């Protein structure tokens, strides 16, 4: 009664399987491309994180360098050394400190005679200076 005459030809079956295999092939290729793009995105994200960590380290070390430079400046300044010594170490300045300036060559006075500083040989300073200026002997 309701019998239909259905015939399957080889041409229809081959064409259907070739379309399926082609779609399957392109689907696999598209999936691989999507997975590859995902992997590249993950890799670039990881590199961005590493770059951010390196930038954080750079700013940390730059702050340390500036802090050390400021600390070094405090160590070099004579007024700050005096303040630090008096406040933290309890040192006190004295009023009998004198500054002595020594000329590199003797100056001529009005009569074109040079003024030299002489120390008497009986002076303790002369003996101390002579101790370091004379040659050392094994007999001494």
VENUR-V584895 format. One record per backbone hydrogen bond with DSSP energy under -1.0 kcal/mol. CO is the residue of the C=O (numbers start at 1). NH is the residue of the N-H. E is the energy in kcal/mol with one decimal. If there is no record, write none. Layout:
BEGIN
[[CO,NH,E] [CO,NH,E]]
END
This chain:
BEGIN
[[4,6,-1.2] [9,13,-1.5] [10,14,-2.2] [11,15,-1.9] [12,16,-1.9] [13,17,-2.2] [14,18,-2.0] [15,19,-1.7] [16,20,-2.2] [17,21,-2.7] [18,22,-2.0] [19,23,-2.8] [20,24,-2.8] [21,25,-2.5] [22,26,-2.7] [23,27,-2.4] [24,28,-2.4] [25,29,-2.4] [26,30,-2.7] [27,31,-2.4] [28,32,-2.5] [29,33,-2.4] [30,34,-2.4] [31,35,-2.6] [32,36,-2.6] [33,37,-2.6] [34,38,-2.3] [35,39,-2.4] [36,40,-2.4] [37,41,-2.4] [38,42,-2.4] [39,43,-2.4] [40,44,-2.6] [41,45,-2.1] [42,46,-2.2] [43,47,-2.2] [44,48,-2.2] [45,49,-2.1] [46,50,-2.1] [47,51,-2.4] [48,52,-2.3] [49,53,-2.1] [50,54,-2.3] [51,55,-2.5] [52,56,-2.2] [53,57,-2.2] [54,58,-2.4] [55,59,-2.4] [56,60,-2.2] [57,61,-2.7] [58,62,-2.4] [59,63,-2.2] [60,64,-2.0] [61,65,-2.6] [62,66,-2.4] [63,67,-2.3] [64,68,-2.7] [65,69,-2.5] [66,70,-2.1] [67,71,-2.2] [68,72,-2.6] [69,73,-2.1] [70,74,-1.8] [71,75,-1.5] [72,76,-1.4] [73,77,-1.5] [77,81,-2.2] [78,82,-2.5] [79,83,-2.4] [80,84,-2.9] [81,85,-2.7] [82,86,-2.4] [83,87,-2.6] [84,88,-2.5] [85,91,-2.2] [107,115,-1.2] [109,112,-1.7] [113,109,-2.6] [120,123,-1.2] [123,127,-1.7] [124,128,-2.2] [125,129,-2.6] [126,130,-2.6] [127,131,-1.4] [129,133,-1.3] [130,134,-1.7]]
END
